[in-house]
């Protein structure tokens, strides 16, 4: 840990995977992710980022139809969700080890204590195959509450790595000033932010729908500028398999889906400016070369975790306790 902390700030290539899962097919989606990890590694990427809830998919149907019509899709989604200690994450850990890369992947997480409790989660895997961090989205956003439970702050941490100090937040968490500041206060240098492929908020017949691309640009730029970090944004991609599912929800749902703004993948530098290209209309991997040394100069102007703050006035306390459903004291779990 100390050796890494005292190392020169690295130059590295990051990869944002602007890709679609194989909708609700966990095995095929994991296999696709393993292939993409290999592809990105062969192209020189050292940090590879997958979108929000990449495994098994983002549950966009909850925005497009009534909850009482969504039971079958929820059951399928719950069955396709995975455990943090399950074989799917193990396959991704093996791929990271094989290619000597860091991998961040969004997934819908299930638990053995409940058939219906799910979390919107993210795993950060190291080049030695270790699980570096496991974060659960603090608050599911808007209609996501119909699918996912609230997480906790156990994973609200920055990981010291050879690729710099890595922090990660999921979609709307990048709008939470306190969550973002918690990462800044741990010396974050490389921020990973993940988003869905699409996020409908109004029928197509109504004005004022949520512009996901614009929202991502604002959030990514704001955090990069305030924290003076590089921000790697990975959004999901809308493919034919997802649209085919939406077709079964009816013509109104499909029209809303077809006219809704798509997510965008990009990299933003510590001045808040986008660097390199972006991906939105095509599926693929976005690459960007970065130098963490570029995070130093902007901190001369506004270093909100250094001199540019008033710690005698403001105080942030973060409870990282993992929240189990019950605490059992004494006795044995065995019966009879």
N, C-alpha and C positions, 0 to 999 in steps of 0.2 A: 504493500500500500504506500509506504513512504517513498520507495523507489519510483513508483509511478508519479506520485505527487511532485517529486523533485525533477522529473524528466522535462526536457524541452517541450514546449507546446507543439503538437504534431501537425503536419500537413496530411490530409487524408481525402479519400474519395468517398462520398456518401451516395446512397441509392434509395430513391423513393419509388416503391412499387405501386404504380397506378394501375391496379389490376382488379379483376373480378374473381370471386370464388366460383367454384362449381356449386351452384345454388343448393344449399342444404345437403350436399353430399360431402360429408366430413372427410372421408378417406381420399376422395379425388382432390379435394381442396388442399389437403396436407401434401399430397403428392405434387400438386402444382406448385405449392410454396417451396418444396424441396428443390424442384427443378429451377425455380426462379432464383433461389439462393445460390445455386451452382452457377447460373448464368451471370448474375451480378458479381460474384466472386471472380469469375474468369475475366471479367471486364475491369477488375481492379478495385471494386468496392470493398471497403472495410466495415462500413456500417450500413445495414440493409433494413429498411423500414416498410412494414406492411400496414394496410389501412385498418380503421376501426372495425371491430367485429368481423374481421376477414374470414375467420372460421366460426360458424359455417356460412354466414352471410349477414347482411344488415337487414333487420326486420321491417322493411319499408311499408309493408302492408298495414301496420298499425296506424299509419297516417292516412290511409286511403279507403278504409271501410270501418264500420262500426265494430266495437269490441265483441259484441255478441255474435258476429259473423267470423271471428278469427280463431275459434277454438282449435280447428284442425291444424292450421298453420302454426299456432303456438305449440301444440303437442309435437309436431314435426321438428320445430325449432329446438324445443327442449331436448328431444332425443338426439339431435345432431350437435348439441353443445358439448363441451369437453371439460375435463378436470385438469387442473394445473399439474397434477402428478400422473396424468394418464399417458397412454402410448403415443398420442398425437404430438404433445409437447416434447415427448422423448425423441420422436423422429426429427423434430426441428432442432433439438439440442445436438443430435448426432450430425445433422447437416452443418450446423455452425462449427462444430469441432472438426469435421472433415475439411471444411474450406477455410478455417481459421478466421472467422468473421464474427462481428456482433450482429445479432438479429433481434429486431423488435417486431412483435406480432400481436395484433388485436384479435380477441376471441371472446365468444360467449361462454362463460364459465358456469358449470353446474357443480353441485355438491352432493355428497353421499348422505347428507342429513335431511335432504328434501328433494322430492321429484320435481317441484315447480319453482324453486328459488334459483334464479340465474343472476349473474353479474356481468356487466360490460367491462371486460378486463384486458390487460396488456401485460405481456411478458417480455423482459429483456434478457437475452441469452448471450453468454460470453463465448469467445473463440475457443475456450477449453470445454465447451459444452455445459458449463454451469448455468444455473438460473440465478441471474444477478439481481433482478427485481421483479416483483409481481404486484401490479397496481390494479385496483378496482375503482372504476369511475365513481367519484364521490356522490354525485347526484345525477341520475338519468334525466335527460332533458325532455320536457313537455310530454309527448305521447310515448316516449321510451319507458316511462314509468309503468306502462301496461305490460312490459316485458321483463325489465331488469329491476333488481333491488338496489338500494343505495349501498355504496361501498364504504370503506374506511380509509384512514390515512397511513396504514401500515406500509403502503408502497409509495407514499408521497416523499420520495427521497431521491437524492442525486448519487449516482454510482461513479466511483473513481475507477477509471479504466485507462488503458493505453491510448484510447481514442479521445481522451479528455473526460471531463465530468459530465455525465449524461443524465438528463432528466426527461420525463415524459408525462404528457397530459393527453386526455382523450376528448376530442371535439369541444363541446361546450365548456369544459374545464378551462380551456384557454381563454375564457371570458371571466374567470374567477380571479379577481386580483389577489386574494389571500393565498389561494393555491399556487398561483404563479410566483408570488413573493416568497413562499416557503421554499421553492426551488432556487430562486435567486439567492436566498440567504444561505444556501449550502454551496455556493460557488459554482453554480451551473455554467457550463460553457457550450454544450451541444444539447439543444432541445429537440425532442421528437414529438410531433403533434399529428394525431390521426383523425380521419374524418370518414363519413359514409359517402357512398356514391351520389346520393340524392337526399333531399330533406324537405318534403312538401309541407306547406303550412296553410295553403288556401286552395279552393277549387280553381281550375283554370279560368273560370268565368269571372273571377274576382281579381281586382288589382291589389297590389301590396304584398304579393307572395315573397317569401324569404329568398334572398339572393345568396345562395350558399357560397358561390365563388367570391363575391364581394366580402362576405363575412369572414371567409378564410383569409383573404388578403389583409383585412383590417387586424384580425387577431394575431396573425403570424408576424406582421410588421410591428405591432405594438409590443409584443413580448420580446422580439429580437432587439428592438430599440431600447426598451426599458432595462432589460437584463444585460444587454450588450453580448448577445450570444448568437450562434448560428441556429436557425430553426429549420428543421427538415420536416416538410409537410407531405404526408401520404394520404391521399383520398382514394376511396373505392371507385370502381369503374362500372358503368351500366352496360351489361352485355345482353345478348339475345335471350339467355336463359332467365334472367331476372324479368325482362319485359314480358316473356311468355307467362310467367306466374301472375303478373299484374293483369294480363288480359283476362284471366279467369275471374277477376274481381268486378268486371263490368266496364262498360264504355266510359262512364264518368271518371272512374278511377284511372283508366288508361289515358284519358285525355289530360288529366292533371299530371300524371306521371310524365307524359311525353313533352309537356310544356314547362316542366319544372327545371330550374337551374341545376347543373351538375357540379360535382365537386372538382377541385383542381389540386394538382400536386406541384410543389415548388420548393425552392430553398431560398431563405431570406438571411441576409448577412447582419452583422451586429450594428449597422447603421440604420436598419429597418428597411433597406432596399432589397428587392428581389435580385438574386444573382443567377445567371444561367437562364435556361428556358423554363417552360412549364408544360404540364400535360393535362388535357381535359377531354378532348374529343377522341383520342386514340389510346388503346391499351398498351402498356409497356413499362419500361423502367427508365426513370429520370436520374441521370448522374450529375454530380457536381463536385468539383475539387475545391476544398476549403483549407484555410490555414487558421488555426485557433489563435495564433499570435495577433490576428486582426481584431481580436476582442479587447486588446489592451488600450489602444489609443482612444476609442470612444468613451472609456470610463473616466477620462480626464474631465469630461463635460458633466456627466450625470452618473454617479456611481451610487445607486440607491441602497446598496448594502454596505457601502463604505462611508464616505464623508457626507454624501448628499441625502442625509436623513436626520431625524431627531429621535434618537432612541430613548431620550429622557421623556418624550411625549408619547410615542407610539410603542406598542408591545404586541408581538404575535406569539401565541402559544399553540403548538400543534400536538394533539394527542394521537400517537401512532398505534394505539392499542388495537389489535385485531378483535373483531366483535363476534365471538361464537354465540350460538343460540342459548347456551346454558353453561354454567360452571358446576361441575360435580365434585363433591368433596368426600373422600373416604369411600369405603366399600369396594365392590367389584362390579364390573359390567356384566359378568357372567350370571346366568340365572340357574336355579335348581342345584 
